[in-house]
Amino acid sequence: MAVEVGDVAPDFELTDQHGTPVRLSEHRGRHNVVVVFFPLAFSGVCTGELGAIRDELESLGRDTRVLAVSVDSKFALRAWADKEGYTFPLLSDFWPHGEVARTYGVFDAELGVALRGTFIIDREGVVRWKVVHPLPEARDIDEYRKALAAL
């Protein structure tokens, strides 16, 4: 079952690239959150997408936090973050493999990776916008800005 617009976002806790636990509900009442699921670190499309977020992070708004989630280990995510200069949390959905991506309805069981799903969650924890793209198709950060501006 997929998470839909209007649903309360399922809470989760995952480890970031530094080994620090990050819980979605920590942002409730304080920030809008953009949860970006991506297939794999170091891949071309993912590098481009997360690079755009890195470069445009401030344009998403001071009250917005980005949480990027993949099935990679925290060690791979740390190496990738260091190489690319990502300062936002890269969260490891490594074990149980893809559990959070499955909860959100964006896990490709055949390939064992998350689809390109993005969920914008308001301060109350409600999903206000979502998009899911096929693996080879990059998302457009301008869509995120428009959705956040509407909150």
N, C-alpha and C positions, 0 to 999 in steps of 0.2 A: 504494500500500500504506500503510495507516494504522499509526501507532505504537500498540501495545497495552500494557495493564497487564502487567508482568513483563519488558518489553523494556528494554534499555539505551537511554536517551534519546539520540537522535542529537545530536551536538554541533553547535553553530553559533556564529558570531560575527556580530553585527549592530551597527550604530551607534545609540547612544541619542540622546535629544533634544538633548544637548549636543555631539554629534559624537564622543563617546568610544566606542571599540570595547568591546563587552561579549561575553564568551565564556561559554557555559553551563558548560563544564568547569572554569572558574575556581572554581566553588562546590563541586566534588567533594571529598569528605572534610571539608567545613566546614559546609555549609548544606543544608537542604531547600529546594527551589525550586518555586514555583508559576509555571508558564508559562501566561499568559493571552493567547490569541489573540483579537483583536477586529476587527470589520470596518473602521470608520473613525472617526477623531478627529472631535470636535464633533457627533457624532450623539447623539440623545437617550438611547437605551438604553445605549450605550457610556459616555456621561458618567455615567449613574446607576451602572453596574457599577463603573467605576474610582473613582468617588466613594466607593462603599461600601468598596472596598479601601483607599483613602486614609484614610478615617475609622476603619477597623477594623484597620489594618496591625499594630498592636502585639498584637492579640488572636490573630494567626496564629502568634505565637511569635518569640522573639528569634533563634532559629536558622533562621528562614525568610526567604527572599528572594523578591520578586515580580519577574518579568520580563514586561512586557506588550508584545505584538507585533502590529503591523498593517502594511498595505502603504503607509501614509502616508509622506511624506518626513520626514526629521528636522526640517525647518523647520516643517512643520505640527504635528508632535508637540511641538516646543518651544513654539510659540504656545499650544497646547492645555494643556500641562503648566503653563505660566506662568499661564494664565487660571484653571485649576482647582486649582492648588496640589498637583499630583502630584509626589511626591519620589522615587518608585521609577522605575527605568529604563523608558522607553517606547522600544521598539526598532523601527527602520525596516526592514521586509522589502520595501523599495521596488524594489531591483534586485539581481540578477534578480528580477523581479516575483513576489512570493509564494513564493519558493523554499523558505524554511523552513516556511511553512504547508503547501506541497505535500508536503514531507518528512514532516511530522507527519500528513498526511491530512486537513487541515482547510481546504483552499483550494477556493473555489467559482469554477471557471474561467469559468463563464458570467457571473458578476457581477464577477469580478476582485478579490475580497476574501476575507479569512479568515472562516471560520465562527467561532462562539463556542465555541472549544475550550479546555479547561483541562486541564493535565497537572501532577500533583504528582509530583515527582521527589525521591527520598531522597538522602541524603548520598553513597551509593555510585553515584549516577547512574542508578538503576533507576526506571522509571515505576511508581508504586504506586497511582495513581488517575487516572481521566480521565473527562471528561464533554464531550459535544458537543451544543450546543443550536442550534435553527434561528435564523436571523438575528433575527427579531423578539422572540425569547424571552430574557429576562434570566436570568442565572445567580444562584444564591443563595450568598452568602459563607459562610453557616452550613455548607454542604456542604464547603467548603474546610477550615473549622475541624475538623469531624468527621474528615475524611480525614487531616489532619495529626496529630490527637490519636492516631490509630491507628498512627502510625509508631513 
